[in-house]
């Protein structure tokens, strides 16, 4: 018997809901809802299920934008309470899984269609079957998680990698780190490698050159691609260098011979700029280990359904373990 599962991806602004049959996501069932229009998650589900035929739900898996501790998710930018009992009530099932929004795409790795993937850095050899992978999210925030294959199923441990120290190599890097210090005087990676981080780097380049900061978000990337702003171009190159350096550091910590996967809106927005060489130079700038870095392929995930696909596969794997 094929089970029908409720799958959810909850962000700070929107919630996406879908149905899955076993590990297969029903692409036609995906719907997006604005969180501000609903009192809570249960209200979103109550509005969704009648639109897909009010199916009998036999399990639910939710990816939430925020850390998950002891079955409770601390959501970003929304005051909903999200825990296992709440999800169970909303879906009408006792079989519930709750992941954070980066663990979910970790469970999708190896289960995404090739057309949703773009090679950024090929490896010297094909990825080893069952080898550890690494998912690096560059979006509203920054985070990274390893993906382990174990005899009892896939393990994607939680992490807060965006809040480690920014790596400093040059005097300019040091000036940038002081510029992006948060309210606690701490230069975290996320203050550079995120949506607001790109804006921070752009404003810093403007301050360094005496220019007025006139661009925001995707405008910075567009101006860099078109060559319209020296400061935007410099900001993107600085961003790519740091992204390469940090991703390379994470690769040496986790040894992801199964591949590194970049996800998130900022990573996707950078697109072809990731292939300009700056990212690769930062990634492989590891002294005597520079050649070793060529063993790790880097892939950009363009399929934004990855969290939903990961949730469906995680729930199915739990059932069949």
Order of alpha helices (4+ residues) and beta strands (2+ residues): beta-beta-beta-alpha-beta-beta-beta-beta-alpha-beta-alpha-beta-beta-beta-beta-alpha-alpha-alpha-alpha-beta-alpha-alpha-beta-alpha
